[in-house]
Amino acid sequence: MSIWRRKPLNQLLAEAEDSEKGLKKTLTAPGLVALGIGAIIGAGLFSITGLAASLNAGPAITISFLVAAFGCIFAGLCYAEFSSMIPVAGSAYTYSFATMGEFIAWIIGWDLVLEYAVGAATVSISWSRYLGKLLEGYGIHLSDSYMLSPFEGGIINLPAVFIVMIVSLILIRGTKESAFFNGIIVLLKVSIVLIFIAVGWQYIKPENYTPYIPENTGKFGEFGFSGIIRAAAIVFFAYIGFDAVSTAAQEAKNPKRDMPIGILLSLAICTILYILFAHVMTGVINYQAFAGKDGIAPVAIAVEAMGPTGANGMITPAYPWLNNAILLAILGGYSSVILVLLMGQSRVFFSMSRDGLIPKVFSEVHEKFRTPAKNNLLFMVIVSVFAAFVPARVVGEMTSIGTLFAFILVCLGVLIMRKKMPEAPRAFRTPFVPFVPIAGVVVCLFMMVFLPLDTWIRLIVWMMIGFDLYLFYGMKNSALNKGQYSLKNQKTVSGSGLGMVFILVVIAFIHHSDPNLDDTYLFYFSLFFSVIHAFVYGYSFKKAK
């Protein structure tokens, strides 16, 4: 029995066919494409774009989207092979289990919790801001105290909590019903994106593209080349939709054919729309206008700039009806993003629970709805807390680094699978192996390096919490290993934890040494967290000898 033991492919396929315990198969290729578009076109386009343009890339945000798309294309091709080969709920977690063993699968599964749950929180925060914009158009002003987190001058973000609860209840009702709701919203959302591009194109001012790549401020990641790459890493969050499609493999009617179509077609459609949208948005108004309070709701600002300029220098919106129409479509669109992310998260936890790595309650299926209802309720609470009390920038960057890390492991998984199981049936084969998976690893890792150090600190803290759970629960309750493990396994996990402690301390000190940053709270929290875990992992390591 070993934590490196891989889950047999025939066992995974048998689980997928276990209709009594499994999830209800209702999704077709169009439904999967809509699922992907529903998740992809959302916060990355409508909110994070303006933030990254104003703080990192300027008009060159279009280049950032292109760089991010390259990473997505490489990873998407790898996802397509895995999803057609292993049509089981769980996405990268399941793929890692089949190729790299239980311990790596746990790491990626825990990372996916970060990617989906925190991603849903990011979108719900932006949903709240857009709701405020819409209501202001009708003379209704909501207090910032109930629209912002405590770190942004408020008390609690109540609208964000509200939308998470509503979407979670829809998910509990059923996958078919959720997909129908998502399909309607996707049609509306894509229509509005196309209208925005068509209307805004005629109001582009060439001077807003000068300079196209703003000069670096002297600080790493603020404009210039480093700013473009950092923005690419941040807006990479916008592309996690095709990743979420793979979590629904067990609910697809013909996953071997339809999963690659859903993943690659949704990615291609959205990449084209993203680049055109960002080009128009930074062309109708200067990128600096997206900074500040409304940075999380840039589309509303861009729409207000679409119109003729009067003698007094004021812009009169040419299509005043478009403002509220777009805001309404964005609110609906965000709802579909939250739905897909929360759906993906619950399916990952469903798979981890069936493997015994977390309590069995999370793999219980509702008798009537055939959905993991208790799972959905848990994440309704967790995501609501994030949305209510954590700033949008923090959760957005945490989602990006989690997504990039997941993509790296999937790309590595294809390389390993080709070597370990070359004859296994594949409905779709990633072309140009090993170039494509290696390029995916390089591009994703390159973007991770350009993310702020405080984001790395949060990722490491999150992963250490995951180590705790695996060391004290998952390893001892593994279904594959029948709850048996050797002291050598315990030593490996504890030693890995000690390595994470060392990395956390080093990054914390490097981050704290920057005189331009005020990170006193984060720095001392990192040290306290490191000391506690040094004792925990040290004791476990010594006990394993």
C-alpha positions in Angstrom: 0.0 0.0 0.0 1.5 3.4 -1.0 0.5 7.0 -1.4 2.0 6.8 -4.9 -0.4 4.0 -5.9 -2.3 4.9 -9.1 -6.0 4.2 -9.5 -6.5 1.6 -12.3 -8.1 2.8 -15.4 -10.6 0.0 -15.5 -11.7 0.9 -12.0 -12.3 4.5 -13.0 -14.3 3.5 -16.0 -16.3 1.1 -13.9 -17.2 3.9 -11.5 -18.4 6.0 -14.5 -20.7 3.2 -15.5 -22.1 2.7 -12.0 -25.4 4.4 -12.7 -26.9 3.5 -9.3 -24.3 5.4 -7.4 -23.3 7.7 -10.1 -24.6 11.0 -11.3 -27.4 11.3 -13.9 -26.3 11.5 -17.5 -28.0 14.4 -19.2 -25.5 16.6 -21.0 -24.8 16.6 -24.8 -22.1 18.3 -26.9 -24.1 21.6 -27.3 -24.8 21.6 -23.6 -21.1 21.1 -22.8 -20.1 23.9 -25.1 -22.6 26.1 -23.4 -21.3 25.0 -20.0 -17.8 26.1 -21.1 -18.9 29.4 -22.5 -21.0 30.0 -19.4 -18.0 29.7 -17.2 -15.4 31.4 -19.5 -17.3 34.6 -20.4 -17.7 36.2 -17.0 -15.5 37.9 -14.4 -12.4 37.6 -16.4 -14.0 39.6 -19.2 -16.3 41.9 -17.4 -14.3 42.7 -14.3 -10.7 41.4 -14.1 -10.0 42.9 -17.5 -10.3 46.5 -16.4 -8.4 45.8 -13.2 -5.5 44.2 -15.1 -5.5 47.0 -17.8 -5.4 49.8 -15.2 -2.7 48.3 -13.0 -0.6 46.1 -15.2 -0.8 46.2 -19.0 -2.7 49.2 -20.3 -4.1 48.8 -23.8 -1.7 45.8 -24.2 -4.2 43.8 -22.2 -5.1 42.3 -25.6 -1.6 40.8 -25.8 -2.1 39.5 -22.2 -5.2 37.7 -23.3 -3.3 36.2 -26.3 -0.5 35.0 -24.0 -3.0 33.4 -21.6 -4.8 31.8 -24.6 -1.6 30.0 -25.6 -1.3 28.5 -22.2 -5.0 27.5 -22.4 -4.7 25.9 -25.9 -1.9 23.7 -24.8 -3.6 22.7 -21.5 -7.0 22.4 -23.3 -5.6 19.8 -25.8 -4.3 17.8 -22.8 -7.6 18.1 -21.0 -9.4 16.9 -24.2 -7.4 13.7 -24.3 -7.9 12.9 -20.6 -11.6 13.7 -20.6 -12.3 11.4 -23.6 -10.1 8.7 -22.0 -11.3 9.0 -18.4 -15.0 10.2 -18.5 -15.3 10.5 -14.7 -16.3 13.4 -12.5 -13.3 15.1 -10.9 -11.4 16.7 -13.7 -7.6 17.1 -13.0 -8.0 15.3 -9.7 -9.1 12.1 -11.4 -6.5 12.4 -14.2 -3.7 12.8 -11.6 -4.9 9.8 -9.7 -4.7 7.7 -12.8 -1.2 8.9 -13.8 0.7 10.2 -10.7 -0.8 8.4 -7.7 -3.0 9.3 -4.7 -0.7 11.9 -3.0 -0.4 14.0 -6.1 -4.1 13.6 -6.8 -4.9 14.9 -3.3 -2.7 17.9 -3.9 -4.4 18.8 -7.2 -7.8 18.0 -5.8 -7.2 20.4 -2.9 -5.9 23.0 -5.4 -9.1 22.7 -7.4 -11.1 23.6 -4.3 -9.1 26.8 -4.4 -9.7 27.3 -8.1 -13.4 26.8 -8.2 -14.6 27.9 -4.8 -12.5 31.1 -4.7 -13.3 31.7 -8.4 -17.0 31.6 -7.6 -16.4 34.1 -4.8 -14.6 36.4 -7.2 -17.5 36.4 -9.7 -20.1 36.9 -7.0 -18.2 40.0 -5.7 -18.2 41.4 -9.2 -21.9 40.5 -9.5 -22.6 42.6 -6.4 -20.8 45.6 -7.9 -22.7 45.4 -11.1 -26.0 45.1 -9.2 -25.1 48.4 -7.5 -24.5 50.0 -10.9 -27.8 48.8 -12.2 -29.8 50.0 -9.2 -28.1 53.4 -9.3 -29.6 53.8 -12.8 -33.0 53.7 -11.2 -32.1 56.0 -8.3 -31.5 53.2 -5.8 -28.3 53.5 -3.8 -27.1 50.6 -1.7 -24.9 51.4 1.2 -21.2 50.5 0.8 -21.4 48.9 4.2 -23.4 46.1 2.8 -21.7 46.0 -0.7 -18.0 45.8 0.3 -15.8 43.5 2.5 -14.4 44.8 5.8 -11.0 45.2 4.0 -12.5 47.6 1.5 -14.3 49.8 4.0 -17.6 47.9 4.3 -19.0 45.4 6.8 -20.3 42.5 4.6 -21.0 42.0 0.9 -24.7 40.9 1.1 -25.6 40.8 -2.6 -22.6 38.5 -3.2 -23.9 36.1 -0.5 -27.4 36.2 -2.0 -26.4 35.2 -5.5 -24.2 32.3 -4.2 -27.2 31.0 -2.2 -29.6 31.2 -5.2 -27.3 29.5 -7.6 -26.5 26.7 -5.1 -30.2 26.0 -4.7 -30.5 25.7 -8.5 -27.6 23.2 -8.6 -29.2 21.1 -5.9 -32.4 20.9 -8.0 -30.6 19.0 -10.8 -27.9 19.1 -13.6 -30.4 19.1 -16.4 -32.3 22.1 -15.0 -29.0 23.8 -14.2 -27.8 23.3 -17.8 -31.1 24.7 -19.2 -30.8 27.8 -17.1 -27.1 28.1 -18.1 -28.0 27.8 -21.8 -30.5 30.6 -21.8 -28.0 32.9 -20.0 -25.2 32.0 -22.4 -27.3 33.1 -25.4 -28.1 36.4 -23.7 -24.5 36.9 -22.6 -22.9 36.2 -26.0 -25.5 38.5 -27.7 -24.6 41.3 -25.4 -20.8 40.8 -25.9 -21.3 41.0 -29.7 -23.5 44.1 -29.3 -20.8 45.7 -27.1 -18.1 45.0 -29.7 -20.3 46.2 -32.6 -21.5 49.4 -30.9 -18.2 50.3 -29.2 -16.1 49.8 -32.3 -17.4 53.1 -33.9 -16.5 55.1 -30.7 -12.9 53.9 -30.5 -10.4 56.8 -30.1 -6.9 55.9 -31.4 -5.3 58.2 -28.8 -6.4 55.8 -26.1 -4.0 53.2 -27.6 -1.0 55.6 -27.1 1.2 54.3 -25.7 0.0 50.8 -26.5 2.4 49.4 -24.0 2.8 51.9 -21.2 6.4 52.4 -19.9 7.2 50.4 -16.8 6.9 52.4 -13.6 10.1 50.9 -12.2 8.1 48.3 -10.2 8.0 44.7 -11.4 4.6 43.9 -12.9 3.4 47.5 -13.4 3.3 48.0 -17.2 6.0 47.3 -19.7 6.8 43.6 -20.6 6.5 42.4 -17.0 3.1 44.1 -16.7 1.8 42.3 -19.8 2.8 38.9 -18.4 1.5 39.6 -15.0 -1.8 40.7 -16.5 -1.8 37.5 -18.5 -1.4 35.5 -15.3 -4.3 37.5 -13.7 -6.7 37.3 -16.6 -5.9 33.6 -16.9 -8.6 33.3 -14.4 -11.0 34.1 -17.3 -10.3 30.8 -19.1 -11.1 28.3 -16.4 -14.4 27.5 -18.1 -13.1 24.6 -20.2 -11.5 23.2 -17.1 -14.9 23.2 -15.4 -16.4 21.3 -18.4 -14.2 18.3 -17.7 -15.7 18.0 -14.2 -19.1 17.2 -15.8 -17.7 14.2 -17.8 -19.7 11.7 -15.7 -22.9 13.5 -16.5 -22.3 13.5 -20.3 -24.3 11.2 -22.5 -21.4 10.5 -24.9 -18.3 11.8 -23.1 -15.7 10.2 -25.4 -16.9 12.3 -28.3 -18.5 15.3 -26.7 -16.0 16.2 -24.0 -13.2 17.3 -26.5 -15.8 19.2 -28.5 -17.1 21.0 -25.4 -13.6 21.9 -24.2 -11.9 23.0 -27.4 -14.8 24.7 -29.1 -15.8 26.8 -26.0 -12.2 27.8 -25.6 -11.8 28.9 -29.3 -15.0 30.9 -29.3 -14.3 32.7 -26.1 -10.6 33.5 -27.0 -11.8 35.4 -30.1 -14.5 37.3 -28.2 -12.1 38.2 -25.4 -9.5 39.8 -27.6 -12.1 41.8 -29.5 -13.9 42.9 -26.3 -10.7 44.0 -24.6 -9.6 46.0 -27.7 -12.9 47.9 -27.8 -13.0 48.5 -24.0 -9.6 50.1 -23.9 -10.3 52.0 -27.1 -13.4 53.8 -26.1 -11.9 55.2 -22.9 -8.4 55.5 -21.5 -7.3 52.4 -19.5 -6.6 54.6 -16.4 -10.3 55.2 -16.0 -10.7 51.7 -14.8 -8.6 52.2 -11.7 -10.1 52.8 -8.3 -13.5 52.0 -6.9 -15.1 51.0 -10.2 -12.1 48.9 -11.4 -14.1 45.8 -10.8 -16.9 47.0 -13.0 -15.1 48.4 -16.1 -17.8 47.6 -18.7 -20.2 50.0 -17.2 -17.6 52.8 -17.4 -16.8 51.9 -21.0 -20.5 51.9 -22.0 -20.8 55.5 -20.6 -18.0 56.6 -22.9 -19.8 55.3 -26.1 -21.2 58.5 -27.5 -20.4 61.9 -29.1 -18.3 64.4 -27.1 -19.9 67.8 -26.6 -18.3 71.3 -26.7 -18.0 71.1 -22.9 -15.9 67.9 -23.2 -18.7 65.8 -21.7 -19.7 62.5 -23.4 -23.4 61.8 -24.1 -24.1 58.1 -24.3 -25.5 57.3 -27.7 -27.3 54.3 -26.6 -28.6 55.0 -23.1 -30.8 51.9 -23.2 -27.7 49.8 -23.8 -26.2 50.6 -20.3 -28.9 48.8 -18.3 -29.3 46.1 -20.9 -25.7 45.2 -20.7 -25.7 45.4 -16.9 -28.7 43.1 -16.8 -27.0 40.6 -19.2 -23.8 40.7 -17.2 -25.7 40.0 -14.0 -27.3 37.0 -15.7 -24.0 36.0 -17.2 -22.2 36.1 -13.9 -24.9 33.9 -12.4 -24.0 31.2 -15.0 -20.3 31.5 -14.2 -21.0 31.0 -10.5 -23.2 28.0 -11.4 -20.6 26.2 -13.5 -17.8 26.9 -11.0 -19.9 25.6 -8.0 -21.0 22.6 -10.0 -17.3 21.8 -10.9 -16.3 22.2 -7.3 -19.0 19.9 -5.9 -18.0 17.2 -8.5 -14.4 17.3 -7.5 -15.3 16.8 -3.9 -17.7 14.1 -4.9 -14.8 12.1 -6.5 -12.5 12.7 -3.6 -15.2 11.5 -1.2 -15.8 8.3 -3.1 -12.0 7.7 -2.9 -12.2 8.0 0.9 -9.9 11.0 1.1 -12.7 13.2 2.6 -15.8 12.1 4.6 -18.4 10.0 2.7 -21.1 12.5 3.3 -19.8 14.5 0.3 -20.4 11.7 -2.2 -24.0 11.1 -1.0 -26.4 11.6 -3.9 -29.9 13.1 -3.3 -32.5 10.4 -3.8 -34.8 12.5 -5.9 -32.5 15.0 -7.7 -29.5 12.7 -8.2 -27.1 15.6 -7.3 -24.6 15.8 -4.4 -26.9 18.1 -2.5 -24.9 18.1 0.8 -21.8 19.0 -1.1 -23.5 21.9 -2.7 -24.7 23.2 0.7 -21.2 23.0 2.1 -19.8 25.1 -0.6 -22.7 27.5 -0.5 -21.5 28.4 3.0 -17.8 28.4 2.2 -18.1 30.5 -0.9 -20.5 32.9 0.8 -18.0 33.6 3.5 -15.2 34.3 0.9 -17.6 36.6 -1.1 -18.8 38.4 2.0 -15.4 39.2 3.7 -12.5 38.9 1.2 -11.5 41.6 -1.3 -11.9 40.9 -5.1 -8.2 41.3 -6.0 -7.1 38.7 -3.5 -9.6 36.0 -4.5 -9.1 36.7 -8.2 -5.3 36.2 -8.0 -5.7 33.1 -5.8 -8.0 31.6 -8.5 -5.4 32.3 -11.2 -2.5 30.6 -9.4 -4.7 27.6 -8.6 -5.8 27.3 -12.2 -2.3 27.5 -13.5 -1.0 24.9 -11.1 -3.8 22.5 -12.1 -3.0 23.0 -15.8 0.6 22.2 -15.2 -0.2 18.9 -13.6 -2.7 17.9 -16.4 0.0 18.6 -19.0 2.5 16.5 -17.1 -0.2 13.8 -16.7 -0.4 13.4 -20.5 3.3 12.8 -20.8 3.2 10.2 -18.1 0.1 8.5 -19.5 1.6 8.2 -23.0 4.6 6.4 -21.5 2.8 4.3 -18.8 -0.3 3.4 -20.9 0.4 3.9 -24.6 -2.2 1.4 -25.7 -5.1 2.6 -23.6 -8.1 3.6 -25.9 -8.3 7.4 -26.6 -11.2 9.0 -28.5 -9.0 12.1 -28.8 -5.2 12.3 -28.9 -3.3 15.4 -28.0 -1.2 16.4 -31.2 2.5 17.0 -31.2 3.4 15.2 -28.0 5.7 15.9 -26.2 5.8 19.5 -27.5 2.3 20.5 -26.6 2.3 19.3 -22.9 5.8 20.6 -22.3 4.8 24.0 -23.9 1.8 24.0 -21.6 3.9 23.5 -18.5 6.4 26.2 -19.6 3.8 28.8 -20.4 1.7 28.2 -17.3 4.8 28.2 -15.0 6.0 31.3 -16.7 2.8 33.1 -15.8 2.8 31.8 -12.3 6.2 33.4 -11.7 4.8 36.8 -12.6 2.0 36.7 -10.0 2.5 38.8 -6.8 4.4 37.1 -4.0 1.4 37.5 -1.6 -0.6 35.3 -3.9 2.2 32.6 -3.6 2.0 32.9 0.1 -1.8 32.3 0.1 -1.3 29.3 -2.2 1.3 27.7 0.1 -0.8 28.3 3.2 -3.8 26.7 1.4 -1.7 23.7 0.3 -0.4 23.2 3.8 -3.9 23.1 5.2 -4.5 20.4 2.5 -1.4 18.5 3.8 -2.9 18.6 7.3 -6.1 17.0 6.1 -4.4 14.3 4.0 -1.9 13.5 6.8 -4.5 13.1 9.5 -7.6 11.9 7.6 -7.2 11.1 3.9 -4.1 8.9 4.1 -5.8 6.9 6.9 -9.1 6.4 5.1 -8.0 5.9 1.5 -10.4 3.5 -0.3 -7.7 2.5 -2.8 -5.2 1.6 0.0 -8.0 0.3 2.3 -6.9 2.6 5.0 -3.4 1.1 5.2 -0.2 3.1 4.8 3.4 2.7 5.8 5.5 4.9 8.1 7.5 5.7 5.1 4.4 7.2 3.5 3.8 9.3 6.7 7.4 10.4 6.6 7.1 11.5 2.9 4.0 13.6 3.6 5.5 15.2 6.8 8.8 15.9 5.0 6.9 17.5 2.2 5.1 19.6 4.7 8.4 20.7 6.3 9.6 21.7 2.8 6.5 23.9 2.4 7.1 25.5 5.8 10.6 26.5 4.6 9.4 27.9 1.3 6.7 29.9 3.1 9.1 31.5 5.4 11.5 32.4 2.6 8.8 34.0 0.4 7.3 35.8 3.4 10.7 37.4 4.2 11.3 38.3 0.5 7.8 39.9 0.3 8.3 41.8 3.6 11.6 43.2 2.4 9.8 45.4 -0.2 9.6 48.9 1.3 6.7 49.8 -1.0 4.4 47.2 0.6 2.6 47.2 3.9 2.2 43.5 4.7 2.7 43.5 8.4 -0.4 41.3 9.1 0.4 38.8 6.3 4.0 38.6 7.3 3.4 37.8 11.0 0.5 35.5 10.1 2.9 33.6 7.8 5.5 33.3 10.5 3.0 32.1 13.1 1.5 29.6 10.7 5.0 28.3 9.8 6.0 27.8 13.4 2.8 25.9 14.3 3.2 23.6 11.3 6.9 23.1 11.8 6.0 21.5 15.2 3.2 19.5 13.7 5.1 18.1 10.7 8.3 17.7 12.8 6.5 15.6 15.4 4.8 13.5 12.6 8.1 13.0 10.8 9.9 12.0 14.0 7.0 9.6 14.9 7.3 7.9 11.5 11.0 6.9 12.1 
